[in-house]
Amino acid sequence: MADTSGLRVAIAGAGLGGLCLAQGLARAGVDVQVYERDATADARRQGYRLHVDARAGLALRRCLPADLLRLFLATASRPSRAFTVLSSRLRTLHVTHTDPDRDPYRPATLATSVDRGTFREILSAGLDDRIHRGRELDGYEADPAGVTLRFADGSTERADVLVGADGINSAVRRTLLPDVTPADTGARIIYGRTPLDAQTRPLVPAALRDGFTAIVGGRVGMAAGLVEFRQPPPEAAATIAPGVRLTAAGDYLMWAVSARREHLPDLAGLDAAGLHAVAADAIRRWHPDLRALLARAAVDETFLVRVRSAERVQPWRPGRVTLLGDAIHAMSPARGSGANTALQDASNLCAALTSGGGDAVAAIGAYEEKMRDYGFAAVEASRRAERRASPYWLWILERLPVRNRVAGGGR
């Protein structure tokens, strides 16, 4: 490994990709600092259940200390045995079975789900003195010797390299690639979470107990998946990584009601209760168990996502500033690739910066060349899935081998 002791890297954004990169660079002895605009980790709703695959598994194996990787796997959810498509009356339309011989918890064959909040806490572990919250990046100036970061409060910082991991509204991208803006696809998703308890567990359809499920009803769709922790997060941390403190979290059902914007009322300005009411109205004619599960949600945790997708960007001249994740290749969730691709970015950029010959610009250029290929390929695959699906959560039918599909009974 190259001598990186003199390299100072600034990361804008403490999301999954930025934190994974910070972990890998810190392990390699790099002076890495993370600047996050939010004052606290839970300042904004950013999602609940998150699908992770081998891209995430291999990235985490490369970047995380061994105890944090074990903690991540211990707090993952029970893996899916099948992907099912149901009608709004809970009739089975299609079933795709997973490979029973595949180890869902081995990094190279990872195939499970995690709670985003718990995952983010694990990625933050050990980085307390490197994460600076309430520091909103406003812009930067690059020069041959490094980068000066400018913050909204008027302060500045200096680094050798700046990484924009600051999401779909990236301030770093705004300066680096000012003509690049993700496009609104027209899809709208209302996300919610229903705690699993003695009242709600009996309402969960049998298919959902087997794995991720898409429910279709005319112009509206619902994605639904359980998060059932292998081990309670605080207990797992106490056993595996005693220095890490994880927030207690119970099992839950993640649901996401989706439709085209023209098939929903005006959502502008609605608070969590208003969004929950719109979601409930959208499925008002569906099976009573589905309506009851949505009615028993944690209403104040409901939030909206307006789906946006990046267009392929032509190569730009590499320098001391680069991008990862949604900051450069934002995509529809229609193939479950966004977070996995961001983690892949983090791993590849970490390897480029820490195993080269000391030329940071050349390392960044090599990373960007690869990232554009697989990143925008993932964007296009997600875009195709969204266009072909009606409603678009039917992406799971194209995601898995046809030979494993089993036709269900009726509509």
Secondary structure, DSSP 8 states (H G I E B T S, - for coil): ----TT-EEEEE--SHHHHHHHHHHHHTT-EEEEEESSSSTTSS---SEEEEEHHHHHHHHHHS-HHHHHHHHHTSB---SEEEEEETT--EEEEEE--TTS-TTSGGG-EEEEEHHHHHHHHHTT-TTTEEET--EEEEEEETTEEEEEETTS-EEEESEEEE---TT-HHHHHHSTT---EEEEEEEEEEEEE-STTTGGGS-HHHHHS-EEEEETTEEEEEEEE-BSS-HHHHHHHH-TT--------EEEEEEEEEGGGS---TT--HHHHHHHHHHHTTTS-HHHHHHHHTS-GGG-EEEEEEE----------SEEE-THHHH---GGGS-HHHHHHHHHHHHHHHHHHSSS-HHHHHHHHHHHHHHHHHHHHHHHHHHHHH-SSGGGHHHHHS-GGGEEE-S--
